[in-house]
Amino acid sequence: MPSIQSPLGALPARFRRERLLIVGCGDVGQRVLRDLRCGTGAARMQVLALTSSPARVAGLRALGARPLVGNLDDAPSLRRLAGLATRVLHLAPPPGEGAGGRDWWLDPRTVDLARALRLRTLPASLAYASTSGVYGDCQGALVPETRAVAPGTPRAQRRVNAERAVRHLGRAGVRVSVLRIPGIYAPDREGGTPEARLRRGTPVLTPEDDVFTNHIHADDLARACVAALWRGRPQRAYNVSDSTQLKMGDYFDLAADLYGLPRPPRVPRSDAQQQLSLMVLSFMSESRRLDNQRMLRELGVRLRYPSVAEGLGGKAVKQ
């Protein structure tokens, strides 16, 4: 019988092997897999990757994972996950707009995953990829993790619900880390740079109407995810952001200069509301500067790309 005290069971220490379950193995999850495959402890850990697409099985296996077919929108298919992993990395987003009907503010995927994990021996740790959008509009203030959440959009409200679901696991004994993530970018990520938007000539706000924006390179995010699984303190939130403090228009100006493209036109907010999509406008309606000191101090993450200038330019800082 497995031990109820340890997710590694009752085997002697020399026979134990860590088992990491990645839920939502998209771009960031695949970067985690590549990092783990090259790490010094790779041979001592088995990595399981949940996918809803049988067509992705071969690709995940090539990256060193053991694929498991299951669907976060099909709760019974998640039961097989119970007791499998000693650590869980949850990267899957909540359902999109229009899902859930009157329960639009819920994230049933995370709730069902948490229920499945409770069915047998719990993992030792779980890291959940949330969003910095849970803070809402902070009017440009520096935002530590102790600031109360104030989600201003439906997608951010679903993330708050997901955070609560994983924190319930924390009360059951899982060491939970909530990673609050801003805009993810990387030159080798699909849609991972502002180049296409710059080529379209999409306007940005005038300086007096502009908002602060935050970013993290996808490679640094992958490293932070792994660090949280082993170093995260119990039931802690972490702002996983680089050290850049730029307004959105300045970010696009910087990118344009790096790419040798024209800087985007500047328009007042009143004109932007007539020209831009509701999704783009939603990002222009919130201003905050994320404080990343807890991530740097507690997780020990050393950013390869401490600013977007290095990240967009592909110039990693030597470690």
C-alpha positions, -999 to 999 in steps of 0.1 A, spaced: 0 0 0 13 35 -8 23 57 21 -3 83 30 25 106 43 46 108 11 35 111 -26 65 90 -34 50 60 -16 67 36 9 97 26 -13 132 31 0 147 64 -10 171 49 -35 142 35 -55 120 66 -54 116 86 -86 99 120 -89 70 121 -113 60 155 -128 26 159 -144 23 189 -169 -13 199 -176 -15 221 -207 17 213 -226 17 241 -251 46 264 -259 57 270 -223 51 234 -213 73 222 -241 101 246 -230 98 231 -195 103 197 -211 133 208 -230 149 223 -199 142 192 -178 156 169 -204 189 188 -203 190 192 -165 213 173 -142 184 154 -125 166 144 -157 173 107 -153 158 107 -118 124 121 -129 96 109 -151 75 136 -168 39 129 -177 21 153 -201 -17 155 -203 -31 161 -238 -66 160 -253 -52 154 -288 -40 119 -297 -22 135 -327 2 152 -302 13 120 -285 43 113 -307 56 149 -304 54 149 -266 71 115 -265 99 129 -286 104 156 -261 109 130 -233 74 130 -218 50 101 -213 18 113 -229 -15 108 -212 -47 114 -232 -74 132 -212 -96 162 -215 -100 190 -189 -135 195 -203 -144 158 -195 -141 153 -158 -143 115 -158 -112 113 -181 -91 131 -153 -96 103 -127 -66 84 -141 -44 113 -129 -51 106 -92 -20 95 -74 2 95 -105 24 125 -98 46 138 -70 45 173 -86 20 190 -109 25 220 -132 -9 234 -143 -5 256 -174 -40 251 -190 -62 282 -193 -98 284 -182 -126 280 -208 -129 310 -232 -155 337 -236 -191 324 -238 -184 292 -219 -203 283 -187 -234 303 -193 -245 319 -160 -213 305 -144 -191 325 -167 -168 335 -138 -159 299 -129 -130 277 -142 -145 242 -142 -113 228 -156 -92 236 -126 -119 227 -102 -123 192 -119 -85 187 -120 -83 195 -82 -110 170 -75 -93 143 -95 -60 149 -76 -78 145 -43 -90 110 -52 -57 94 -41 -23 104 -27 -18 141 -32 12 156 -50 39 173 -28 37 205 -48 16 222 -75 24 253 -95 -5 271 -113 0 295 -141 -24 324 -134 -23 359 -148 -13 393 -135 -47 405 -147 -62 393 -114 -49 426 -99 -71 447 -123 -62 483 -130 -37 496 -104 -33 531 -121 4 525 -126 13 515 -90 41 491 -82 22 458 -74 35 433 -49 18 399 -44 2 411 -12 -21 434 -31 -57 423 -31 -71 409 -63 -96 431 -82 -103 414 -116 -117 438 -141 -124 413 -170 -143 380 -172 -111 361 -181 -94 375 -150 -123 366 -128 -121 330 -141 -84 330 -131 -93 342 -96 -117 312 -93 -89 289 -105 -65 303 -79 -91 296 -52 -95 260 -64 -57 253 -62 -55 270 -28 -81 245 -15 -56 218 -24 -30 237 -4 -52 235 27 -53 197 21 -15 195 23 -2 204 -12 25 231 -14 8 254 -39 25 282 -59 4 306 -79 23 322 -107 9 356 -118 21 360 -153 20 391 -176 24 391 -214 46 362 -226 69 368 -255 98 352 -274 111 355 -309 107 317 -314 71 317 -301 41 319 -325 29 355 -323 55 360 -296 67 395 -307 50 427 -317 65 427 -352 32 417 -370 13 444 -351 39 470 -360 37 460 -397 0 466 -396 5 501 -382 -19 495 -352 -19 527 -331 -9 530 -295 -20 556 -269 -5 590 -265 19 593 -235 -7 611 -213 -32 583 -218 -7 554 -219 -5 525 -194 23 505 -179 27 470 -193 47 439 -181 64 410 -198 82 378 -193 103 359 -219 89 324 -224 123 307 -215 124 326 -182 88 317 -175 96 280 -180 125 282 -156 103 300 -130 77 272 -133 103 245 -125 117 266 -96 83 271 -81 77 233 -80 108 228 -59 115 261 -41 81 278 -38 69 284 -3 35 270 7 5 289 -6 25 317 -21 18 339 -51 47 350 -73 48 378 -99 66 361 -127 78 392 -146 110 406 -159 125 439 -145 113 462 -173 92 492 -164 78 505 -197 46 520 -209 29 502 -237 37 528 -263 74 529 -253 75 491 -256 63 492 -292 86 520 -300 115 500 -286 105 470 -307 101 491 -338 136 505 -334 150 470 -329 133 457 -361 140 488 -382 103 495 -386 84 528 -383 71 535 -348 34 531 -344 11 562 -345 -1 576 -312 -37 584 -307 -58 596 -277 -79 571 -259 -111 585 -274 -98 577 -309 -85 543 -298 -119 533 -287 -131 538 -323 -102 521 -340 -92 491 -319 -108 458 -309 -123 452 -275 -96 427 -267 -68 452 -274 -87 479 -256 -90 457 -225 -52 456 -222 -50 494 -226 -75 499 -197 -52 485 -170 -19 499 -158 4 483 -132 41 477 -126 48 442 -112 72 438 -83 92 407 -91 115 407 -60 97 377 -43 103 356 -74 140 366 -76 146 361 -39 125 331 -30 126 311 -62 162 320 -70 153 327 -106 181 344 -125 166 360 -156 182 353 -189 163 382 -203 159 408 -175 144 433 -199 125 432 -232 155 449 -249 175 417 -243 146 394 -250 134 409 -283 170 413 -294 179 377 -286 207 387 -263 206 365 -232 225 376 -201 253 352 -192 244 331 -161 
